[in-house]
Amino acid sequence: MTRRQFLAQSASFAAAFVAEPANAIRIRLNSAKPLGAVIPRNFVGLGYEISSVARTGLLSAANHSYVELVRGLGPQGVIRIGGNTSDYSTFSAGGSAVSAPKATVINAANLQELGSFLEATGWDLIWGLNLGRGTEKEAVDEAQAVAISAKGRLLALEIGNEPDLFGHNATHRPTGYGYKDFLLEYRRYKDAIRRVLPGVAFAGPDVAGATDWVRQFATDEGHDLRLLTHHYYRECANPTSTLEKLLKDDPKLPPELAQLSAASAASHLPYRICETNSFCGGGKLGVSDTFGAALWVLDFMFKLAAAGAAGVNMETGVNQVGFISFYSPIGDDERGAYNAAPEYLGMRAFVQASQGRLISAEYDPGAINLVAYAVENRSRQMTVTIVNRDATQGAEVVISAARPLIRANLSRLTAPSLQSKDGVSLSPPEQSKIQEGQCRVQLAAASAAIVVVEQAA
């Protein structure tokens, strides 16, 4: 070996040593270990209080900028209309529309606009009927009007919003109101509606937190349901609702999802988290409206998909107390201007990264607050989503698979800081380097990456 060859080889060894830091996080992809079914095309959804429908011109095909923002979350999706305001609302075909927390009135013109909005976006509808303060006759009239306006895009009707809380402080029913009381009322309403809409589908029980109600409801009504539905929030907004808390795993979520998955499997029915966001009550200012919420929602949606959920509806727009929620993915100045809030970019990243079936991604993040998910599509491309929830530590990630990787494209979800409300960016895909059959990604603190890789044949 000549001196020149020796020096070149030594430099090569040194370069390899530098490129292989001891704290690199290795992600090993295993497409032979699928983690469940293909993620549904309509997994992503938005959720609205019924008072939003009474805001003339909002959910309308004529609201072009809003339509485009919704379509930006995918060609298929689900709009869920309900919320606390639905159990105080009334339908008056020829009445004047009123958007108010406990006095909303929707009319036929509102529903016609909604129907045009569904047609323009290509999304389907879950509609919640008033069980709290309404009557069977009113529910029948409203269900008929909704079915006519939505045409073939009515996925299901729900009867009541969070009925497990009806007896809490005697909100809608006396203290002590329980599951059996709800089931009797639900069946009366359902039978009345079916007499005029024999083919309409139902979803439920739409509970706030009583996961055992879902199991019982699946047993009692599973033969006549399209979806099981449940709500989720980390907690209601309070002084302890911080970004640090939001970006750490919620210990109550895995057992809740495990129970829902078990009820779904036993009844052969899909389940959907049809009302959710960061912190209930409209979210936390300075937390729910920041880039941290974008990272949270990207991770959260993958957690739901990994637990077998059929979809999720992120609460949006005006909330149950009458203001535009801090967590709303679509910003609304209430003067006709709309924008993609940070959380919207996290949802869009999920849509980009979730086309296919979840597969095993084996890794050890060590001391870094980092999570990763992998999806394989029909073309055998694998998409790895890496969410670095750590505010202070970046990471080098090394991605490998059973066979050498030959191509990789990389998109990044970034912002100036976790607290940023502006400057949030989801970059277009760019080619990424492959070294020795592996893809190396430098990931900054508080950021995410979407890496599409291909293996050698």
C-alpha positions, 0 to 999 in steps of 0.5 A: 500500500502506498502512502497516498493509499494509506492516507486516503483509507485513513481519511475514509475511516475518519469520515465514516467515524464522524458520520456515525455518532454514538447517539444516532437513533436507528430506525429499522423498517420491517414491512413483514410486520404490518400493524393493521389495516390500510389507513382509510382515505377518509381518516382525516376529518373536521368537527364543528359545533352546530352553531357554525352551520347557522353562520350564513356563508361559512360552510358553503360552496361559495366560500371558495377559500374555505373549500380549498383549505378543506380540500387541502386536507385530502380529497376525502374526509368527514365533516362532523356537525354536533358539539354541546350547542347541538343539544340546545339547537332547533331546526326551523325550515323558514326561520331566521338563522341564529348562531348562539351557544344555547340558542342556535337556530338552523334553517333550510337555507343553512342546510342547502349551503352545507350540502353544496359545501359537501359536494364542493369538498367531496367530504361526507357528513356525520350529523348530531341531533338534539337529544338534550333539549329536543323532541322526537318530532323535532329530530325527525324533521331535522333528520329529513332536512339534513338527509335531503340536503346532504344527499348521498354524503350523509355518513351517519346520524348521531343522537345526542352529544356526550350523553354520558354527561347529561346527568352531570350537574343535571345538565340535561337530565336528572343526576343519576342518568346512566347508560340504560336511560340513554339507550331507551331514549336513543331507541325511541328516537331511532325508531321514529326517524327510521319510520321516515328514513328507513335506510339512514345509518347511525353512529354512537354513543358519542360519549365524552369519556365513558368508554364502557358505554361504547362497549355496551352500545356495541353489544346492544346496537352493533347490528344496526350501526355504521360507526362507534364514536367517542371524544377525546381531549388531553384535559380542559384548558387550565394553568397546567395545560402547557406545551411541555404537557401536550408534547408528552404522552398522555397516560390515559390515551393508550388504555382508552384506545385499547378498550375502543379497539376491543369493542370495535373488533368484537362488534366488527364495527369501525370506531372514530374519535369524532370530536377532539383537539388539544385542550377542551373549552377552545384550547389554551392560548399560546399553546393550542395555537402554536407550532407545538400543536402541529407536532402534537396533532401529527403524532396524535393522528398516527397514534390513533391510526396505530390503535386501529381507529377509522378516523378523527375529527379535529374540532374547528371554528366557533366553539360551544361558548361562542368564540373561535377556538385557539386550537382551530386548524383553520383560522377565521377572523370572522370577517371572511378571511381564513388561514392555515393555522399551525395545527392545519400544517400538522394535519396536512403532514399526516395526510402526506405521510399516511397513504398506506398500511402501518408497518413496524418501525423499530427504534430506541429514542434514548433520552430524546422525546422523539417518536416515529411511524412507518407506512408502506404503500401499494408501490412498496414505497415506505414513508417514515414520519419522525416527530422530534417533540424535544424542545432542546435536543436535535438528533441524527436518525439513520433509517434502514430496512431489510434490503439496502435503500436506493432512493429517499425523498425528504419533507420537513415540518418546521417553525422558528420555535415551538411557540411560533404562530407564524412561519410554520412550513411543510416543505416540498419533497427533496431528494435525500442522500443514501449512504451504504444503503441507509438514509441519514436525516439530521433533525433539529429540535422541535421539528418533524420529517417525512422520509419516503424511501425505496428498497433495492429489488 
